[in-house]
Amino acid sequence: MNNRTILIIDDHSEIRENIAEILTLGGYKTSTAENGKRGVEMALADKPDLIVCDIMMPELDGYGVLHLLRKNPETESIPLIFLTAKAERTDLRKGMEMGADDYITKPFEEVELMNAIESRLRKYDVLHKKYMATGKGLSELANDLRASGMMHFDLNDYNSEMYTKKQAIYSEGKRPRFLYYVVKGKVKAFKTHEDGKEYITDLYSDGDFLGYPPLIEEKNYDDTAIALEESEIVQIPRDDFQELLDRDITVASKFIRIITQNVKEKEDRLMNLAYSSLRKRVARALLDIHGKFNATGENKTIEISREDIAHYIGTATESLIRTLSDFKSEKLIEIKEGKISITSLEKLKNLLY
């Protein structure tokens, strides 16, 4: 049994009660309304998880119900499935343009109704789940979309390429051709300033997507990505990724929302670089890099060059080395054979405040 509640709005009592019985047997909690006006009142009061609504009703038809629900912030995102005895394209198009989630034409099979409801609820769950504003968050979203049936591409359908250490994956100023997915390895993305210095814009590891903002914004790369070690990377053609976004505007907006947050985090990091003390900046960088390369919770050593860490922070390598030496003497980190281990995550976090 589940706790999902479904509101059924239909002026035919026999149809209304039959649907309620089917859904109750399927484990859902149900409520019913005999007309559109009453249905809107119940939706506003009870906030059901999904609404099944007939179109042709007296007083207030299904289109009127949908209009009132979509204009109210408390009910605008509740999935709504229309029931209709008419199957003309004009009716289908009108409902979808107004924001209906699905259509079922009467008469319908029980399994057809149950499948439609389960599909819409899975979609609702994915689109309202909070994802991290990182490549891993985007990867989790893609996996959830595939599991829900909203996104039909499978990474296994694409060939993976092996990149050697320091090999370029894409270059600043070039036109994007692929969405990249890191199967195994580590990648850094960076910009090169006029004076030749690097600024690392992001780091990627197993399970991360990269190279997506230029695909969505339809512009050239504004940074360069290279492999930090031998890396296995899947290349998803631009047209395939674009098709995924074009197929469902709600899915596209979810992708773009994560990417926008990701850009904001980069802006926030730039602000931190400008105003934080060097100790805070080094501590934050170590925690960031540790988190990116230790997603499974293992306390692995940080195997990235001092120069790359310095570029990530935006400081001179000499300044970084002095600060790392201080951290070592304070027993915040250990350094063995050039590899950095964080001794106390909590103490390092405390330096940020």
C-alpha positions in Angstrom: 0.0 0.0 0.0 1.1 3.6 -0.6 0.0 6.9 0.8 -0.6 8.6 -2.6 -3.9 10.4 -2.8 -5.8 10.7 -6.1 -8.7 13.0 -6.8 -11.3 11.9 -9.4 -13.4 14.5 -11.0 -16.3 13.2 -13.2 -20.0 14.0 -13.4 -20.9 10.4 -14.2 -21.3 8.6 -10.9 -20.8 5.1 -12.3 -17.5 6.1 -14.0 -16.3 8.1 -11.0 -16.9 5.2 -8.5 -15.5 2.6 -10.9 -12.2 4.5 -11.2 -12.1 5.0 -7.4 -12.6 1.3 -6.9 -9.8 0.4 -9.3 -7.4 2.9 -7.7 -8.2 1.8 -4.2 -7.5 -1.8 -5.2 -4.2 -0.5 -6.6 -3.2 0.8 -3.2 -4.1 4.5 -3.6 -6.2 6.7 -1.4 -9.0 8.3 -3.4 -11.5 11.1 -3.1 -14.2 12.0 -5.7 -15.9 15.2 -6.9 -19.1 15.2 -9.0 -18.3 18.4 -11.0 -15.5 20.7 -11.9 -16.3 23.4 -9.3 -16.3 20.9 -6.5 -13.2 19.3 -7.8 -11.2 22.6 -7.7 -12.4 23.2 -4.1 -11.3 19.8 -3.0 -7.9 20.1 -4.8 -7.2 23.4 -3.1 -8.2 22.0 0.3 -6.6 18.5 0.1 -3.6 19.0 -2.3 -3.9 15.5 -3.8 -0.8 13.8 -5.4 -2.6 13.5 -8.8 -5.9 14.4 -10.4 -7.9 12.3 -12.9 -10.4 14.7 -14.5 -13.2 14.4 -17.2 -13.2 17.1 -19.8 -16.9 17.3 -20.7 -18.7 18.4 -17.5 -21.5 20.9 -16.8 -20.8 24.2 -14.8 -17.0 23.9 -15.1 -15.4 21.7 -17.7 -12.0 20.0 -17.5 -10.2 22.8 -19.2 -11.6 25.3 -16.7 -10.5 23.0 -13.8 -7.0 22.8 -15.3 -6.8 26.6 -15.8 -7.8 27.3 -12.2 -5.4 24.8 -10.8 -2.4 25.9 -12.9 -2.8 29.6 -12.0 -2.7 28.7 -8.2 0.8 28.3 -6.8 -0.5 25.6 -4.3 -1.8 23.4 -7.1 0.1 24.3 -10.2 2.4 21.4 -10.2 -0.1 18.6 -9.3 -0.1 16.1 -12.2 -3.5 16.0 -14.1 -4.7 13.3 -16.4 -7.7 14.1 -18.6 -10.4 11.6 -19.4 -12.2 12.2 -22.7 -14.6 10.4 -24.9 -13.3 12.5 -27.8 -9.9 11.8 -29.5 -9.6 14.6 -32.0 -6.2 16.1 -32.3 -7.5 19.6 -31.5 -8.6 18.4 -28.1 -5.4 16.7 -27.4 -3.3 19.7 -28.4 -5.5 22.2 -26.5 -5.1 20.2 -23.2 -1.4 19.7 -23.6 -0.8 23.4 -24.4 -2.7 24.3 -21.2 -0.5 22.0 -19.1 -2.3 18.7 -18.9 0.1 15.8 -18.2 -1.6 13.0 -20.1 -4.8 11.9 -21.8 -6.8 8.7 -21.6 -9.7 8.2 -24.1 -12.8 6.5 -22.8 -13.5 3.6 -22.8 -10.1 2.5 -21.3 -8.6 -0.6 -19.9 -7.8 -0.7 -16.1 -4.1 -1.3 -16.8 -4.0 1.7 -19.1 -5.2 4.0 -16.3 -2.8 2.5 -13.7 0.2 2.7 -16.1 -0.6 6.4 -16.8 -0.9 7.2 -13.1 2.3 5.4 -12.1 4.2 7.1 -15.0 3.0 10.6 -14.0 3.8 10.1 -10.3 7.3 8.8 -11.2 7.8 11.9 -13.3 6.6 14.2 -10.6 8.9 12.6 -8.1 12.0 13.1 -10.3 11.1 16.6 -11.3 10.6 17.7 -7.7 13.6 15.9 -6.2 16.4 18.1 -5.1 19.7 17.4 -6.9 23.1 18.7 -6.1 24.2 21.5 -8.4 27.2 19.4 -9.7 28.0 17.0 -12.4 27.1 14.2 -10.0 23.7 15.8 -9.4 23.2 15.9 -13.2 24.2 12.3 -13.4 21.8 11.3 -10.7 19.0 13.2 -12.5 19.8 11.4 -15.8 19.7 8.0 -14.0 16.4 8.8 -12.4 14.9 10.0 -15.7 16.0 6.8 -17.4 14.5 4.7 -14.6 11.2 6.7 -14.8 11.0 6.2 -18.5 11.2 9.9 -19.3 14.6 9.6 -20.8 15.2 6.7 -23.1 18.9 7.0 -23.9 21.3 4.6 -22.2 25.0 5.3 -21.7 25.7 1.7 -22.7 24.5 2.5 -26.2 27.6 4.8 -26.8 31.2 3.8 -27.2 33.7 5.0 -24.6 37.1 6.5 -25.4 40.3 6.2 -23.5 42.1 9.5 -22.8 45.7 9.6 -21.7 47.0 11.9 -19.0 47.1 15.5 -20.2 45.1 14.7 -23.4 42.5 17.4 -24.3 38.9 16.4 -24.2 37.7 19.7 -25.5 39.3 23.1 -26.0 38.3 26.7 -25.3 36.8 28.4 -28.3 35.8 25.2 -30.1 32.3 24.3 -31.1 30.8 21.6 -28.9 30.1 18.2 -30.5 29.5 15.9 -27.5 28.2 15.7 -24.0 30.9 13.8 -22.1 30.5 11.3 -19.2 33.4 10.1 -17.1 33.2 6.4 -16.6 36.5 6.3 -14.8 39.2 8.8 -14.2 39.8 12.4 -13.3 39.4 15.5 -15.5 40.1 19.2 -14.9 38.5 22.1 -16.8 40.4 25.4 -16.8 40.8 28.8 -18.4 44.1 30.3 -19.5 44.6 34.0 -18.8 46.5 36.4 -21.0 49.6 36.1 -18.8 49.6 32.4 -19.3 48.3 31.4 -15.9 45.6 28.8 -15.5 42.4 29.1 -13.5 40.6 25.8 -12.8 36.9 26.1 -13.4 35.9 22.6 -12.3 37.1 19.1 -11.5 35.3 15.9 -12.6 35.6 12.2 -11.7 33.7 8.9 -12.0 30.0 9.5 -12.7 30.3 13.1 -13.7 28.9 14.8 -16.9 30.9 17.6 -18.4 30.7 20.0 -21.4 27.0 20.6 -21.1 26.6 24.4 -20.7 27.8 25.2 -24.3 25.4 22.5 -25.7 22.4 24.1 -24.0 23.5 27.7 -24.5 24.5 27.0 -28.1 27.9 28.7 -27.8 31.6 27.7 -28.0 33.5 26.3 -25.1 34.7 29.0 -22.7 37.2 26.6 -21.0 39.4 23.6 -21.8 39.2 20.1 -20.3 42.0 17.7 -20.1 42.5 14.3 -18.4 44.5 14.4 -15.2 45.1 10.6 -15.5 44.2 7.9 -17.9 40.4 8.2 -18.2 37.5 6.4 -19.8 34.9 8.8 -21.2 31.7 8.3 -23.1 30.9 10.7 -25.9 27.2 11.4 -26.4 26.6 13.2 -29.7 25.2 16.8 -29.4 22.1 16.0 -31.5 21.2 13.0 -29.2 21.5 15.2 -26.1 19.5 18.1 -27.8 16.8 15.6 -28.7 16.4 14.6 -25.1 16.0 18.3 -24.1 13.6 19.0 -26.9 11.3 16.0 -26.1 10.1 17.4 -22.8 10.3 21.0 -21.7 9.9 20.1 -18.0 12.9 17.7 -18.3 14.9 20.4 -20.1 14.1 23.0 -17.4 15.3 20.6 -14.7 18.6 20.1 -16.5 19.0 23.9 -17.1 18.1 24.7 -13.4 20.9 22.4 -12.2 23.4 23.9 -14.6 22.4 27.5 -13.7 23.0 26.6 -10.0 26.3 25.1 -11.0 27.3 28.4 -12.7 26.2 30.3 -9.5 28.4 28.1 -7.4 31.3 28.9 -9.6 30.5 32.6 -9.2 30.3 32.1 -5.4 33.7 30.4 -5.5 35.2 33.3 -7.4 33.8 35.7 -4.7 35.4 33.5 -2.0 38.7 33.7 -3.9 38.6 37.4 -3.8 37.6 37.9 -0.1 38.8 34.8 1.8 42.1 34.5 3.5 44.6 32.2 2.0 44.2 29.6 4.8 40.4 29.5 4.2 40.9 29.2 0.5 43.4 26.3 0.8 41.1 24.6 3.4 38.1 25.0 1.1 40.0 23.7 -1.9 41.2 20.6 0.0 37.6 19.9 1.1 36.2 20.5 -2.4 38.8 18.2 -4.0 38.5 15.6 -1.3 34.7 15.6 -1.8 34.9 15.4 -5.6 37.3 12.4 -5.5 35.8 10.6 -2.5 32.1 10.3 -3.5 31.8 6.8 -2.0 32.9 8.0 1.5 36.3 6.5 1.4 39.1 8.7 2.8 41.4 8.4 -0.2 44.5 10.5 -0.5 44.5 13.6 -2.7 46.6 12.7 -5.7 46.7 15.9 -7.6 49.7 18.1 -8.3 50.5 21.1 -6.1 50.4 23.2 -9.2 46.8 22.1 -10.0 45.7 22.8 -6.5 47.2 26.2 -6.7 45.4 26.9 -10.0 42.2 25.7 -8.4 42.6 28.2 -5.6 44.0 31.0 -7.7 47.2 31.4 -5.8 51.0 30.9 -6.3 52.3 27.4 -5.9 54.8 28.7 -3.3 52.0 30.2 -1.2 50.1 26.9 -1.4 53.1 24.9 -0.3 53.7 27.2 2.7 50.1 26.9 3.8 50.1 23.1 3.4 53.2 23.0 5.6 51.3 24.9 8.2 48.4 22.6 8.0 50.7 19.6 8.4 52.3 21.1 11.5 48.8 21.7 12.9 48.0 18.0 12.3 45.1 19.0 9.9 46.7 16.9 7.1 49.4 14.4 6.5 51.8 14.4 3.6 53.5 11.1 2.6 55.4 10.7 -0.7 53.8 13.9 -1.9 50.2 12.6 -1.4 47.9 14.6 0.9 45.6 12.9 3.5 43.1 14.9 5.5 43.6 14.0 9.2 40.5 15.9 10.4 37.7 16.9 8.1 35.9 18.7 11.0 38.9 20.8 12.0 39.6 21.7 8.4 35.9 22.7 8.0 36.2 24.9 11.1 38.8 27.0 9.3 36.1 28.2 7.0 34.2 30.1 9.8 
